[in-house]
Amino acid sequence: MYPAPFAYERPTSLGEAITALAADDARVLAGGHSLLTAVKSRATTPGTLVDVSELPSLAGVDRDDDGLWIGAASTYAALLADERVATVVPMLADALASIGDPQIRNRGTVGGNLVQADLGADLPPVALVADAVLTIHDEAGEHQREISDLYGEEVGADHEPAAGLGTSALLTGVEFPASDATGSAYVRRTHPATGYATVGVAARLWLDGDMIEELRLGATGLCRRPIRLTAVESAVRGQSIEDAASLATAHAPADVTSVDVHDDPNVSGSFRRTILGTVTAAAIDRASGVDE
Ligand SMILES: Cc1cc2nc3c(=O)[nH]c(=O)nc-3n(C[C@H](O)[C@H](O)[C@H](O)COP(=O)(O)OP(=O)(O)OC[C@H]3O[C@@H](n4cnc5c(N)ncnc54)[C@H](O)[C@@H]3O)c2cc1C
């Protein structure tokens, strides 16, 4: 199937990009892996694609005492080649390395991944656990939003972005705040058909000796938006790290009792529910051995 006709713009400045996006039916184009598929199948028919993949203000990585800033158009491959990413946010490096294959990692962008937030996308749970802060530009100017604001209960159809940004808004950067956690990690089981995560869990852990002071967990693959695993977080707080695996397995089901867990012909919802505890336990285990 051929796409419906569309205009293509490649702005060279942030101002030009914002102006181009103000058109009614304009859409941001980054890596294009999700958007172009939808355009080709006419699941979506934008009038103008505004290509921001080469825009300098959306590129690069910056590290300071406050944390790690990542330009929204940074590709997964560029971030994996930057050792500051694995040093400051180990779970982010784990997640980036697990995405797709070399072609996907060479073109896919952090911004596209977080905005699209496909079922089983690897970066949204990491950003959620990290309390990432998004910098967004639109006609009203620049503003910041917490990542948790973006993934509401209501999400669009499969081909539509899950993040409630609005099509005229441009995500320019993502800040991963500095953390004094003992470690963090991301672990996933890969979907046999799509290559996305069947279930993936990001864990950030604070240990005092063997005792778990605090744990933050985020999961992907269960439903269209990433979720926090608060039942497991509460169950392990104040407990020994030795007991974390059994507590995670026992309490993970409580985190999905009210979630409509995704079913597909290759992986049932009940299988996803079943493996959530073991994937969570593996993420905690890996986080306990990784220094931040
Ligand atoms: C075969 C295949 C395998 C994949 N495997 C995985 C996987 O294992 N794990 C995983 O996490 N992902 C996977 N993906 C998804 C891939 O990582 C996509 O790149 C990602 O979902 C979208 O990123 P993109 O840069 O291609 O965005 P695009 O397709 O260009 O855009 C996606 C959406 O986000 C919007 N958007 C993009 N950038 C911005 C921005 N800066 N500001 C505002 N809106 C923006 C676009 O308008 C569009 O609506 C896979 C994709 C394919 C095709």
PDBQT file of the ligand as one rigid body, heavy atoms in Angstrom, charges set to zero:
ROOT
HETATM    1  C1  LIG A 301      11.105  -4.233  13.732  1.00  0.00    +0.000 C 
HETATM    2  C2  LIG A 301      11.033  -3.307  14.937  1.00  0.00    +0.000 A 
HETATM    3  C3  LIG A 301      11.471  -3.777  16.165  1.00  0.00    +0.000 A 
HETATM    4  C4  LIG A 301      11.421  -2.941  17.282  1.00  0.00    +0.000 A 
HETATM    5  N1  LIG A 301      11.852  -3.419  18.484  1.00  0.00    +0.000 NA
HETATM    6  C5  LIG A 301      11.778  -2.623  19.574  1.00  0.00    +0.000 A 
HETATM    7  C6  LIG A 301      12.209  -3.098  20.848  1.00  0.00    +0.000 A 
HETATM    8  O1  LIG A 301      12.664  -4.239  21.009  1.00  0.00    +0.000 OA
HETATM    9  N2  LIG A 301      12.088  -2.259  21.906  1.00  0.00    +0.000 N 
HETATM   10  C7  LIG A 301      11.595  -0.976  21.774  1.00  0.00    +0.000 A 
HETATM   11  O2  LIG A 301      11.515  -0.267  22.773  1.00  0.00    +0.000 OA
HETATM   12  N3  LIG A 301      11.217  -0.504  20.586  1.00  0.00    +0.000 NA
HETATM   13  C8  LIG A 301      11.287  -1.289  19.491  1.00  0.00    +0.000 A 
HETATM   14  N4  LIG A 301      10.884  -0.811  18.272  1.00  0.00    +0.000 N 
HETATM   15  C9  LIG A 301      10.359   0.575  18.194  1.00  0.00    +0.000 C 
HETATM   16  C10 LIG A 301      11.465   1.494  17.732  1.00  0.00    +0.000 C 
HETATM   17  O3  LIG A 301      12.396   1.584  18.781  1.00  0.00    +0.000 OA
HETATM   18  C11 LIG A 301      10.928   2.867  17.327  1.00  0.00    +0.000 C 
HETATM   19  O4  LIG A 301      12.036   3.535  16.923  1.00  0.00    +0.000 OA
HETATM   20  C12 LIG A 301      10.217   3.693  18.341  1.00  0.00    +0.000 C 
HETATM   21  O5  LIG A 301       9.021   3.140  18.766  1.00  0.00    +0.000 OA
HETATM   22  C13 LIG A 301       9.827   5.055  17.759  1.00  0.00    +0.000 C 
HETATM   23  O6  LIG A 301      10.970   5.816  17.625  1.00  0.00    +0.000 OA
HETATM   24  P1  LIG A 301      11.301   6.572  16.308  1.00  0.00    +0.000 P 
HETATM   25  O7  LIG A 301      12.472   7.442  16.606  1.00  0.00    +0.000 OA
HETATM   26  O8  LIG A 301      11.413   5.629  15.183  1.00  0.00    +0.000 OA
HETATM   27  O9  LIG A 301       9.998   7.517  16.166  1.00  0.00    +0.000 OA
HETATM   28  P2  LIG A 301       9.011   7.841  14.934  1.00  0.00    +0.000 P 
HETATM   29  O10 LIG A 301       8.506   6.584  14.336  1.00  0.00    +0.000 OA
HETATM   30  O11 LIG A 301       9.642   8.825  14.031  1.00  0.00    +0.000 OA
HETATM   31  O12 LIG A 301       7.862   8.563  15.747  1.00  0.00    +0.000 OA
HETATM   32  C14 LIG A 301       7.012   7.824  16.617  1.00  0.00    +0.000 C 
HETATM   33  C15 LIG A 301       5.964   8.779  17.200  1.00  0.00    +0.000 C 
HETATM   34  O13 LIG A 301       6.567   9.656  18.135  1.00  0.00    +0.000 OA
HETATM   35  C16 LIG A 301       6.420  11.017  17.714  1.00  0.00    +0.000 C 
HETATM   36  N5  LIG A 301       7.703  11.653  18.000  1.00  0.00    +0.000 N 
HETATM   37  C17 LIG A 301       8.942  11.196  17.679  1.00  0.00    +0.000 A 
HETATM   38  N6  LIG A 301       9.889  12.011  18.161  1.00  0.00    +0.000 NA
HETATM   39  C18 LIG A 301       9.232  13.018  18.794  1.00  0.00    +0.000 A 
HETATM   40  C19 LIG A 301       9.669  14.188  19.493  1.00  0.00    +0.000 A 
HETATM   41  N7  LIG A 301      10.984  14.473  19.654  1.00  0.00    +0.000 N 
HETATM   42  N8  LIG A 301       8.722  15.012  20.003  1.00  0.00    +0.000 NA
HETATM   43  C20 LIG A 301       7.389  14.741  19.860  1.00  0.00    +0.000 A 
HETATM   44  N9  LIG A 301       6.925  13.642  19.226  1.00  0.00    +0.000 NA
HETATM   45  C21 LIG A 301       7.841  12.796  18.702  1.00  0.00    +0.000 A 
HETATM   46  C22 LIG A 301       6.094  10.956  16.228  1.00  0.00    +0.000 C 
HETATM   47  O14 LIG A 301       5.348  12.056  15.788  1.00  0.00    +0.000 OA
HETATM   48  C23 LIG A 301       5.288   9.664  16.158  1.00  0.00    +0.000 C 
HETATM   49  O15 LIG A 301       3.959   9.893  16.546  1.00  0.00    +0.000 OA
HETATM   50  C24 LIG A 301      10.923  -1.610  17.147  1.00  0.00    +0.000 A 
HETATM   51  C25 LIG A 301      10.490  -1.137  15.908  1.00  0.00    +0.000 A 
HETATM   52  C26 LIG A 301      10.544  -1.966  14.804  1.00  0.00    +0.000 A 
HETATM   53  C27 LIG A 301      10.090  -1.441  13.482  1.00  0.00    +0.000 C 
ENDROOT
TORSDOF 0
